[in-house]
Amino acid sequence: MSAHQPRNLRVFVAPWLVFVVVVMMAACGGGSTPTSPSPSPSPAPSGGTTFTITSAGVSPKTLTVAAGSRVTFVNNDTRVHDMESNPHPEHTDCPPINDVGFLSPGQSRQTGNLNTRRTCGFHDHDQDQNTNLQGSIIIQ
């Protein structure tokens, strides 16, 4: 804004400019870029059970949950992961796990409701042989 514009125009435009910048930053994930060296870890949602993915793999390797529960996967790695149900590549044993799918660095997502009592295995589709990125959910 130049000094020659009326003051009331500057007072009107300035809040809108701040609003637009804040909305754009929120839409872009706070301004992070995929080339950043390390994503900010996502906080685990309160309640429920959570698997955390890091460069070392998935932790814990196994969770036990009540039937009807949902499980959260948090990607605290610098790489994208595609978490899917076993077996590879069909992903048919436990379809609610497939709701997780692609997780960008810093992103989290929940499974669908795990209603059937059983043990479900999962893996990273893009690294299906990497045992560090495999685990299981015991549904009781």
N, C-alpha and C positions, 0 to 999 in steps of 0.2 A: 504494500500500500504506500502511495506517495503521501507526503505531508500536505499536498494540495487537496486531497479528498476530504469530504466532510467527516467530522469525528463520529457522527452517528453511524455512518457506513462502516467505519473501522470497528466500532463496538459491535455491530451486527455480524460482520463477516468473521471476526476473530474466533468467536465460539464455534461457528460452523466449521471453520478450518480445523480446529482442535478435534471436533467430533469426527470429521472425515478421516483424519489421521489415525485416531483411536480405532475406528471401525476397520480401516484398512489393515492395521497391525493385527487386530484380532482375527481377521479373515486369513491372514498369512501366518497364523500361529505365533504371533508376537514378534515377527520379524526374523525368525530363525531361518537359516538357509541350509539346504542339504549338505553344503560343503563345510559347515561348522565342525570344528574338531571334536566336540563332545556335546551331545544333546543334554539338556537339563533333565534329570530324572523325573519321571512322572510320579506324583505321590500315589501310593496304593489307595484305592477307594476304601472307605471305612466299612467294616463288616465284610462278610464273605471270605473267600479264600483267593489267594493270588499266586501266580507263577511270575517270576521276574526273569527276563532274558537279558543277559549281559554277554560280553565277549567270551566269557568262560562257559556259557551255556545257560540252561534252564535251571532255576532253583525255586523251590525244592524239586526233586525228581518225581515225587508222588504226593498227591493230596487225597485225603479222604473227605467226602462231603455227603450230606444227606440228600436223598432223592428229592428232585425238584429244585436243587440249588443251581446257581450259576457260578462260574469260575472266571476270574479276571486274569488276562495276560498283559504284562507291562513290558514294553521293549525299552530297556535302558542300555541297549547296545548302540553302536554307531552305524549299524547295517540294518537294512530292511529284512524282516522275517515273515514267512508265510506259514503260519501254524495251522495244521490240518490233522484230522483224525487218521488213524491207521486204517487199513494198510496203504502203503504208497504204491501206485499213484491213484488208487480208486477213492480213498477217503470215505469209506462206507460204514465202518464199524460203529462210529459214534457221531452222527451228523451234527449234533449241537456244537461240537468243537469247531466245525468248519465255519461257524459264524465269526470266529476270530479272524481267520484269513490273513491278509497283508497288514503288517504293523510297521509303520515308519519309525525311525528313531524318536523316542520320547512319547510314543503313542500307546494307548491301552485300549483293550476291547474285551467284552465278555462273551463267553459261550452262550448258547441258548440254554434253556432249562434242561438239566440232566435228570430226566425222569425215570429211566430204566435202571434198576439195580444191576450193576456189572462193573467190570474194570475196562476203562477205555484208554487206549494208547494214543499218543499224538507225536508228531514230528514236524520239523521244518521242511516243507515240500521241496524247497530249493537245495536243501542239504540233507536229504533223507538218510544218508549213511552216517551222519555225524551224531554219535550217541549222546554227545553233550547237549544236543538240541532235541532230545527225545524224553518223554516222560509218560506218566499215567495218572488217571483220575479214578479213584475207587468210589463208586456210588453205592451207598448203603441205604 
